[in-house]
Amino acid sequence: MKNALHQPQTVVVLGGASDIARAIVVALDSPNLRTVVLGCRNVDGADTDGLAAELSGATVRAVRFDATEHEAHRDWVTNVAAEHGDLDVVIQAFGQLGPDAATDPADAARLVDVNMTGAVSSGLAVAEQLRAQGHGTLVSLSSVAGVRTRASNFVYGSTKAGLDAFTTGLGHSLHGSGANVVTVRPGMVRTSMTEGMEDAPFTVDADVVAAATVEGIRKGRSVVWAPAALQGVFGLLRYAPGPVWRRLDR
C-alpha cells in the first residue's frame, strides 16, 4: 500500500474547520487524490469550494460530525468508508482551548469531552476501519502543551497529554496490521484559533506543521514534532525543576 501512503486517494478530516488539517490536505495533494471528506459540526459553514480550489481536482464534501456524539462515531466512519472506499489518511483535528476551564468545572468537563473523550471514541472507530482495510494512517494533532502542563493552560494541556498517550498506544496496538498512527506535537501555530494571541517561542504557520506531518507520514514516523527543534527543547524542559518551570510560565 505504498502508493496509498505516499499519494492517498481518500482523505478524511475529523474537525473539518481546522486550519492545520486543511494545510495537511493541501500538502498531501497529488493527481491521485480523488476525495476529501470534511467532518464538521457546521456543514453549511464548511469551505469546501475554497479547499477544492487549492487541490488538483479532488472532490471535497462536508459531512456532519460532532466529537461529543461518541456512540455515533463507529457508524460515521463505517458509512464514509462504504460510500468512498478505503480511507487512506484520516486526520483527527478537532479541539478547543477552553480559556475558562481552570475556573469553571463544567467548562473543564466539556473541554475533556471534546479534546480527549471524543478523540478516544473516534480514534478507536477509525482504527477499527483501518485494521479491517489492512492499511491507512490516522494522523492525530496533539500538542507540546501535553508534554508538560503549564499553570496557564493545565486543563487544556492535560487533555492533550491524555490524547497523546492514547494515540501513541493506539499506534502500538496497530503494529503488524498494515495501519498506523502518527501523533503530531506542534507548538503554537498561527491559526484562527490562536488569532490575537501573542506568539510564543517557536511559533510557526500551519503550512510548517503540514509539511512536517506529511514528511512524517511518508517516512513512517510515529511521532512528529513541529517544528523539529521542539523535540530537543522539551527533552530538557520536561525535567526542569518545578520552580524553574513555573518561572518559564510567567
N, C-alpha and C positions, 0 to 999 in steps of 0.2 A: 504493500500500500504506500510505496514511496511517493508516488505521484499525488495521492490524496493529501499526504503530509506536506509536500512542497507546494503544490498548486491545488488547493481544495476546490471542490465543485459546489459544496453547500456549506455555508457558514451561518450559525445561529447565534444571536446575541440575546442574552437574558439581561435586560436593562438597556433597552434599545436607545435610550436618550443619552447614554454615556458618550462623552467626547473622546475618551480614551479608546473605548470599544470601536467607535467609528473610525478612528485613526488606524487601529489594528486591521479592520476590514479593508481599508484602502491599501495598507501595506501588504496585505495578503492577495491583493487583486492580481489576476492573470487572465489570459484568454479562456482558461478552463473554468473560471468561476461563473457559475450559472445562477445560483440562488442565494440571496441573503434574507434571512428571516429575523426581524427585529421584534423581540418580545417586550411589549411596552404596557404600562398601566394606562396611558393615554394614547390610544391608537390614532385618534384624529390629529394629535399634535406631532406625530412622528414625521420626520423629514425624509420620507422615502425617496422622493424625486431628487432632492439635493444630494443624497448619498449615491443614488444611481448615476447621477451626472459625473461623479468622481470615479466611477468604475468603468471597466472596458466593455460592458454590455450585460452585466448580471441583472436579473430581476430582483428588486427589493420590495418586500412586503412587510407590513406590520400586523402582528397578531397580539391580542390582549394577553398580558402576562402580569401576575401580581406575586411578588416574592413571598407575601404573607399567606397566600392560599395554598398551604402546604399539601393538603390532600389532593389537590388538582395537578400537582407537578408531574407525576408519572404519566397521567393521561395526556397532558400537554406535550410532553416530549414524544410520546408514542404517536400522537396524532400528526405532529410535524414531520416525523420520520416516515409515517405512512403516506403522507402527501408528497414529500420531496425526496424520498430515498435516504440513503445513509447520510448521517451527519458527520462531516469531516472535521470541522472545528466548531466547538461551542464555547462562547466567551461569556463568562459569568461576571457581569459588570455592574450590577445594581448595588446600591449602598447609600447611606445617609451619614451626615456628620453629627447630627444631634447636638446642637450647641447648648441646649438646656438639660442634657441628660444627667449631668452631675448634680443637679439641684432638683430635678423632678423625677421621682421614681417611675411614674407612668411613662414619661418620655424615654427614660432609660430602657424600660422593658420593650417599648416599641422599637427602639434602635436595635436591641438584641434580636428581636423577632425578624427584622429585615436583614440586617447585616450578617447574622450568624445562623439563626434557625432557618431562614429562607435559603441560605447557601447550602445548608446540610440537606434539606429536603429536595431542592432542585439538583444539587450535585449528585446525590445518590440516584435520582431518576436518570440523569444524563449518563452516569457511569454504567447503569444497567443497560442502556441502549448501546453505548459504545462497546461494552463487553460482548453483547449479542452480535454486533456487527463484526467484531474481531479487529477493529481499527477505529481511529478517531482520537482527537485531542480535546480535552477540557482545559481551557485557559481561565484561571481564576485570579481576579485582581484583588490581591491582599494589600499590605502597606507596611512600610518600615515602622509605622506607629504601633504595630503589633509586636515588633521585636522586643521593645522595652517600653512600657506605657509611661506616659508623662502625666503629671498632675493636671495640666491644662486640658487634656482630652483623654483621660484614662478610661472612660466608658467606651468611647469610640475605639481607642486602642485595644481594649480588651476584646471587643467584637472581632477586630482584625487578627488578634492573637489566636482566638478560637477558630476563625476561618482558616488561618494559616496552618494550624495543627490539623484541622480536618482535611484540607486539600492535600497536604503532603502525605498524610496517612492514606488517603484515598488513592493517591498515586501508587503507593507501595502495594495496596490491595489489588490493583490492576496489573501488576507486573506479570508478564507472560501471557496476557490476554490479547495483546496487539494494540490495546488502547493505553493512553497515558494522560497524565495531568501535569500542567505547567502552572506553578504558583508564581505570580508576578508581585514583586515587592518594590513598588515605586516610592520615592519620597514625595514631596509636594509637587503637584502638577498644575500647570495653569489651565484651568477649565472653567466652565460656567459655574461649577460647584464651589470653586475657590475664588471666584471673581470678587475683587475688592479686598482680599486678604493680602497682607504683606508677604513677599517672597521669603521663604526660609532658605538656609544654605542648601545648595544642590537642587534648587527648584528647576524644573525643565518643562518644556511644552509636551503636549500629548503625542506628537509625532516621534519624539525621542523614545518614549515608553513603547510606542508601537514598533519601532524599528528593533529595539532590544527584544521585544516579545517574539516577533517573527523570527529573528535570528535564533532565539532560544528554542522555538518550535522546530526549526529546521535542523538544529544541531542536537536535538533530543535531550535538552536540559530539563530538569525537573523544577528548578528554581531560577528565576531571572530577577536581578536587581537592576533598577533603573533610576538614575544612572549607575553604571557598574561600580563606581567609586564608593557607593554606599555600603557595599559588602564589607570593605575594609574598615570603613568608619564605624559601622555598627558592630563589627567584630571586636572593636575596642570598647565602644560605648556601653555595650550590654554588660560589661564587667566593671564599669566605673562605680566607685563607692557612692552610696546614696546621697550624701551631702553635695558631691560634685554633680551628680545627675540633676539634683533639684536646682542647683545654680544655673545649669545649662538651660533649664526650662523657663527661666525668667524672661 
